[in-house]
Amino acid sequence: MDWQGIAAVITALGVIVLGWFQYNQQTKNKETDARLKKREEEDKESRKQEKVASQMIYRELWGLLHNLDGALRVYIVQPHPLDRAKFISVQYEVLSEGMISIMPMVHRMPISHLPGFVVELESNDFLYWSSQASVKDGRARSVMHNIGTDKMCAVRMKDDGVWKGNIVADFDERSIDEAKVKDKLMEARTIVQYMLPEIDEL
């Protein structure tokens, strides 16, 4: 028996098999690299679009703040996650000088802490609370008191029937033109509601 010949054949087969495995692994590595690169490009584009959207949202909120007499702050209340809302948060807010921010108070706040208030926000296209006493939910009334709000107006935002949040304007004790405030908030809603980014749960 030609053992040297057999050994040579086995060695040759080993080289072929090893070469195939190396080629296969290199192909997989290239495919993985391509997928990662594509994902990075998509993430970069998504961040760019979100940045542009945020700039436009802030522009609308600043416009409201400066065009609504007596406005203390304008902000957006958002439920999250959208498919099974458990919390509400404020991640967009503009303030008059010297005003207290509501963002730290309404950050991942369980909906169960404000059940009545959240039901109102979700169920009504437009809301006007003429005083702190007109707010039924005790915790929401307490937040209003702590940030110096006397009255509030809110418009609901929806997309494909899903509640996305509310644009809210807080006011001092001066009387307001409810119809004007409603019109201004609804104008802003048409611009904001379809570009509003979901709150990142990470």
MIRORO-631134 format. One record per residue (C-alpha): residue number from 0; residue in one letter; z, x, y. Coordinates in nm, 4 decimals. Example, Ala and Ser with C-alpha at 12.3 -4.5 7.8 and 13.67 -1.06 7.14 Angstrom:
// MIRORO-631134
+-----+--------+----------+----------+----------+
| num | residu |        w |        u |        v |
+-----+--------+----------+----------+----------+
|   0 |      A |   0.7800 |   1.2300 |  -0.4500 |
|   1 |      S |   0.7140 |   1.3670 |  -0.1060 |
+-----+--------+----------+----------+----------+
END
This chain:
// MIRORO-631134
+-----+--------+----------+----------+----------+
| num | residu |        w |        u |        v |
+-----+--------+----------+----------+----------+
|   0 |      M |   0.0000 |   0.0000 |   0.0000 |
|   1 |      D |  -0.0963 |   0.1287 |   0.3445 |
|   2 |      W |   0.2436 |   0.1099 |   0.5212 |
|   3 |      Q |   0.1148 |   0.2939 |   0.8236 |
|   4 |      G |  -0.1666 |   0.0382 |   0.8618 |
|   5 |      I |   0.0756 |  -0.2530 |   0.8288 |
|   6 |      A |   0.3102 |  -0.0947 |   1.0844 |
|   7 |      A |   0.0188 |  -0.0495 |   1.3238 |
|   8 |      V |  -0.0806 |  -0.4151 |   1.2845 |
|   9 |      I |   0.2792 |  -0.5318 |   1.3405 |
|  10 |      T |   0.3076 |  -0.3098 |   1.6469 |
|  11 |      A |  -0.0188 |  -0.4447 |   1.7836 |
|  12 |      L |   0.0937 |  -0.8040 |   1.7259 |
|  13 |      G |   0.4233 |  -0.7244 |   1.8960 |
|  14 |      V |   0.2403 |  -0.5870 |   2.1988 |
|  15 |      I |   0.0210 |  -0.8990 |   2.2143 |
|  16 |      V |   0.3172 |  -1.1369 |   2.1814 |
|  17 |      L |   0.5185 |  -0.9417 |   2.4400 |
|  18 |      G |   0.2211 |  -0.9423 |   2.6751 |
|  19 |      W |   0.1820 |  -1.3177 |   2.6329 |
|  20 |      F |   0.5507 |  -1.3771 |   2.7094 |
|  21 |      Q |   0.5327 |  -1.1555 |   3.0158 |
|  22 |      Y |   0.2191 |  -1.3313 |   3.1386 |
|  23 |      N |   0.3763 |  -1.6717 |   3.0743 |
|  24 |      Q |   0.6926 |  -1.5731 |   3.2624 |
|  25 |      Q |   0.4933 |  -1.4339 |   3.5542 |
|  26 |      T |   0.2953 |  -1.7595 |   3.5721 |
|  27 |      K |   0.6171 |  -1.9617 |   3.5736 |
|  28 |      N |   0.7647 |  -1.7352 |   3.8407 |
|  29 |      K |   0.4574 |  -1.7846 |   4.0587 |
|  30 |      E |   0.4759 |  -2.1630 |   4.0121 |
|  31 |      T |   0.8462 |  -2.1599 |   4.0988 |
|  32 |      D |   0.7835 |  -1.9451 |   4.4059 |
|  33 |      A |   0.5056 |  -2.1803 |   4.5165 |
|  34 |      R |   0.7309 |  -2.4853 |   4.4738 |
|  35 |      L |   1.0138 |  -2.3164 |   4.6664 |
|  36 |      K |   0.7769 |  -2.2166 |   4.9461 |
|  37 |      K |   0.6394 |  -2.5703 |   4.9674 |
|  38 |      R |   0.9944 |  -2.7107 |   4.9760 |
|  39 |      E |   1.0932 |  -2.4675 |   5.2522 |
|  40 |      E |   0.7877 |  -2.5668 |   5.4563 |
|  41 |      E |   0.8648 |  -2.9370 |   5.4051 |
|  42 |      D |   1.2307 |  -2.8837 |   5.5048 |
|  43 |      K |   1.1217 |  -2.6883 |   5.8130 |
|  44 |      E |   0.8814 |  -2.9648 |   5.9157 |
|  45 |      S |   1.1475 |  -3.2290 |   5.8515 |
|  46 |      R |   1.3990 |  -3.0426 |   6.0699 |
|  47 |      K |   1.1360 |  -3.0090 |   6.3420 |
|  48 |      Q |   1.0616 |  -3.3823 |   6.3340 |
|  49 |      E |   1.4334 |  -3.4661 |   6.3363 |
|  50 |      K |   1.4870 |  -3.2391 |   6.6371 |
|  51 |      V |   1.2075 |  -3.4110 |   6.8285 |
|  52 |      A |   1.3456 |  -3.7534 |   6.7301 |
|  53 |      S |   1.6957 |  -3.6554 |   6.8445 |
|  54 |      Q |   1.5628 |  -3.5385 |   7.1814 |
|  55 |      M |   1.3865 |  -3.8706 |   7.2327 |
|  56 |      I |   1.6967 |  -4.0658 |   7.1264 |
|  57 |      Y |   1.9179 |  -3.8763 |   7.3693 |
|  58 |      R |   1.6643 |  -3.9343 |   7.6458 |
|  59 |      E |   1.6872 |  -4.3100 |   7.5848 |
|  60 |      L |   2.0677 |  -4.3052 |   7.5775 |
|  61 |      W |   2.0871 |  -4.1064 |   7.9014 |
|  62 |      G |   1.8455 |  -4.3528 |   8.0609 |
|  63 |      L |   2.0696 |  -4.6413 |   7.9617 |
|  64 |      L |   2.3830 |  -4.4689 |   8.0887 |
|  65 |      H |   2.2314 |  -4.4095 |   8.4318 |
|  66 |      N |   2.0630 |  -4.7500 |   8.4633 |
|  67 |      L |   2.3543 |  -4.9711 |   8.3593 |
|  68 |      D |   2.6076 |  -5.0189 |   8.6368 |
|  69 |      G |   2.9633 |  -4.9492 |   8.5252 |
|  70 |      A |   2.8606 |  -4.7897 |   8.1939 |
|  71 |      L |   3.1178 |  -4.5412 |   8.0627 |
|  72 |      R |   2.9332 |  -4.4278 |   7.7521 |
|  73 |      V |   2.6335 |  -4.5217 |   7.5394 |
|  74 |      Y |   2.6276 |  -4.4383 |   7.1686 |
|  75 |      I |   2.4892 |  -4.5317 |   6.8298 |
|  76 |      V |   2.7059 |  -4.6624 |   6.5468 |
|  77 |      Q |   2.5458 |  -4.5961 |   6.2059 |
|  78 |      P |   2.6414 |  -4.7180 |   5.8587 |
|  79 |      H |   2.6041 |  -4.4708 |   5.5754 |
|  80 |      P |   2.4809 |  -4.4165 |   5.3156 |
|  81 |      L |   2.2194 |  -4.6794 |   5.3946 |
|  82 |      D |   2.1705 |  -4.8015 |   5.0377 |
|  83 |      R |   2.5443 |  -4.8667 |   4.9833 |
|  84 |      A |   2.7156 |  -4.8410 |   5.3211 |
|  85 |      K |   3.0784 |  -4.7317 |   5.2898 |
|  86 |      F |   3.1341 |  -4.5650 |   5.6268 |
|  87 |      I |   3.0350 |  -4.5872 |   5.9902 |
|  88 |      S |   2.9890 |  -4.2873 |   6.2171 |
|  89 |      V |   2.8779 |  -4.2038 |   6.5693 |
|  90 |      Q |   2.6531 |  -3.8985 |   6.5875 |
|  91 |      Y |   2.4653 |  -3.9799 |   6.9108 |
|  92 |      E |   2.6640 |  -4.0350 |   7.2298 |
|  93 |      V |   2.6304 |  -3.9754 |   7.6035 |
|  94 |      L |   2.9231 |  -4.0027 |   7.8465 |
|  95 |      S |   2.9942 |  -4.0539 |   8.2124 |
|  96 |      E |   3.1857 |  -3.7658 |   8.3660 |
|  97 |      G |   3.5494 |  -3.7514 |   8.2576 |
|  98 |      M |   3.5169 |  -4.0092 |   7.9797 |
|  99 |      I |   3.6723 |  -3.9682 |   7.6344 |
| 100 |      S |   3.4301 |  -3.9303 |   7.3433 |
| 101 |      I |   3.4353 |  -4.1900 |   7.0685 |
| 102 |      M |   3.2713 |  -3.9564 |   6.8145 |
| 103 |      P |   3.5917 |  -3.8028 |   6.6726 |
| 104 |      M |   3.7447 |  -4.1486 |   6.6295 |
| 105 |      V |   3.4451 |  -4.2977 |   6.4491 |
| 106 |      H |   3.3414 |  -4.0272 |   6.2060 |
| 107 |      R |   3.3101 |  -4.1285 |   5.8406 |
| 108 |      M |   3.5418 |  -4.4183 |   5.9140 |
| 109 |      P |   3.5638 |  -4.6411 |   5.6054 |
| 110 |      I |   3.4077 |  -4.9806 |   5.6708 |
| 111 |      S |   3.7151 |  -5.1293 |   5.5076 |
| 112 |      H |   3.9133 |  -5.0159 |   5.8161 |
| 113 |      L |   3.6987 |  -5.2311 |   6.0479 |
| 114 |      P |   3.5726 |  -5.5132 |   5.8259 |
| 115 |      G |   3.5505 |  -5.7868 |   6.0878 |
| 116 |      F |   3.3946 |  -5.5630 |   6.3512 |
| 117 |      V |   3.1354 |  -5.4237 |   6.1100 |
| 118 |      V |   3.0377 |  -5.7740 |   5.9952 |
| 119 |      E |   2.9724 |  -5.8651 |   6.3592 |
| 120 |      L |   2.7629 |  -5.5528 |   6.4149 |
| 121 |      E |   2.5558 |  -5.6122 |   6.1026 |
| 122 |      S |   2.5084 |  -5.9872 |   6.1489 |
| 123 |      N |   2.4200 |  -6.0249 |   6.5169 |
| 124 |      D |   2.1117 |  -5.9149 |   6.7073 |
| 125 |      F |   2.3071 |  -5.8901 |   7.0329 |
| 126 |      L |   2.6811 |  -5.8866 |   7.0997 |
| 127 |      Y |   2.8848 |  -5.9019 |   7.4187 |
| 128 |      W |   3.2614 |  -5.8558 |   7.4254 |
| 129 |      S |   3.3779 |  -5.9555 |   7.7729 |
| 130 |      S |   3.7211 |  -5.7924 |   7.7365 |
| 131 |      Q |   3.9376 |  -5.6083 |   7.4873 |
| 132 |      A |   4.1015 |  -5.9412 |   7.4030 |
| 133 |      S |   3.7639 |  -6.0834 |   7.2948 |
| 134 |      V |   3.7380 |  -5.8275 |   7.0121 |
| 135 |      K |   3.8796 |  -5.9899 |   6.6994 |
| 136 |      D |   3.9247 |  -5.6755 |   6.4901 |
| 137 |      G |   4.2596 |  -5.5151 |   6.5755 |
| 138 |      R |   4.1566 |  -5.1564 |   6.4965 |
| 139 |      A |   3.8373 |  -5.1857 |   6.7007 |
| 140 |      R |   4.0423 |  -5.3288 |   6.9869 |
| 141 |      S |   4.2789 |  -5.0310 |   6.9599 |
| 142 |      V |   3.9847 |  -4.7848 |   6.9785 |
| 143 |      M |   3.8560 |  -4.9642 |   7.2900 |
| 144 |      H |   4.1972 |  -4.9316 |   7.4510 |
| 145 |      N |   4.2287 |  -4.5615 |   7.3637 |
| 146 |      I |   3.8936 |  -4.4697 |   7.5183 |
| 147 |      G |   3.9379 |  -4.6846 |   7.8293 |
| 148 |      T |   3.6709 |  -4.9448 |   7.7500 |
| 149 |      D |   3.7085 |  -5.2896 |   7.9064 |
| 150 |      K |   3.3929 |  -5.4554 |   7.7732 |
| 151 |      M |   3.1071 |  -5.3741 |   7.5323 |
| 152 |      C |   2.7521 |  -5.4776 |   7.4510 |
| 153 |      A |   2.5600 |  -5.3914 |   7.1342 |
| 154 |      V |   2.2149 |  -5.4480 |   6.9879 |
| 155 |      R |   2.1421 |  -5.4259 |   6.6168 |
| 156 |      M |   1.8746 |  -5.1996 |   6.4708 |
| 157 |      K |   1.6968 |  -5.2832 |   6.1467 |
| 158 |      D |   1.4116 |  -5.1345 |   5.9463 |
| 159 |      D |   1.2476 |  -5.3382 |   5.6686 |
| 160 |      G |   1.5425 |  -5.5747 |   5.6805 |
| 161 |      V |   1.7981 |  -5.2961 |   5.6350 |
| 162 |      W |   2.0733 |  -5.2586 |   5.8962 |
| 163 |      K |   2.0419 |  -4.9088 |   6.0442 |
| 164 |      G |   2.3062 |  -4.9289 |   6.3135 |
| 165 |      N |   2.3715 |  -5.0458 |   6.6686 |
| 166 |      I |   2.3182 |  -4.9116 |   7.0181 |
| 167 |      V |   2.6444 |  -4.9742 |   7.2015 |
| 168 |      A |   2.7234 |  -4.9574 |   7.5731 |
| 169 |      D |   3.0842 |  -4.9466 |   7.6946 |
| 170 |      F |   3.1806 |  -5.0612 |   8.0442 |
| 171 |      D |   3.4713 |  -5.0471 |   8.2857 |
| 172 |      E |   3.6445 |  -5.3528 |   8.4367 |
| 173 |      R |   3.3635 |  -5.4334 |   8.6811 |
| 174 |      S |   3.1523 |  -5.7403 |   8.6091 |
| 175 |      I |   2.8153 |  -5.6786 |   8.4469 |
| 176 |      D |   2.4796 |  -5.8543 |   8.4404 |
| 177 |      E |   2.4735 |  -5.9492 |   8.0718 |
| 178 |      A |   2.1041 |  -6.0461 |   8.0714 |
| 179 |      K |   2.0030 |  -5.7145 |   8.2297 |
| 180 |      V |   2.2147 |  -5.5147 |   7.9865 |
| 181 |      K |   2.0666 |  -5.7045 |   7.6934 |
| 182 |      D |   1.7098 |  -5.6401 |   7.8124 |
| 183 |      K |   1.7750 |  -5.2678 |   7.8657 |
| 184 |      L |   1.9405 |  -5.2257 |   7.5257 |
| 185 |      M |   1.6584 |  -5.4073 |   7.3498 |
| 186 |      E |   1.3979 |  -5.1952 |   7.5263 |
| 187 |      A |   1.5736 |  -4.8827 |   7.4019 |
| 188 |      R |   1.6004 |  -5.0301 |   7.0534 |
| 189 |      T |   1.2227 |  -5.0590 |   7.0179 |
| 190 |      I |   1.1974 |  -4.6836 |   7.0669 |
| 191 |      V |   1.5061 |  -4.5656 |   6.8793 |
| 192 |      Q |   1.5328 |  -4.7747 |   6.5640 |
| 193 |      Y |   1.2299 |  -4.6379 |   6.3773 |
| 194 |      M |   1.3011 |  -4.2720 |   6.4517 |
| 195 |      L |   1.6783 |  -4.2746 |   6.3972 |
| 196 |      P |   1.7620 |  -4.0139 |   6.1294 |
| 197 |      E |   1.9989 |  -4.1140 |   5.8522 |
| 198 |      I |   2.3396 |  -3.9493 |   5.8567 |
| 199 |      D |   2.3508 |  -3.6457 |   5.6273 |
| 200 |      E |   2.6061 |  -3.7057 |   5.3533 |
| 201 |      L |   2.6386 |  -3.3360 |   5.2644 |
+-----+--------+----------+----------+----------+
END
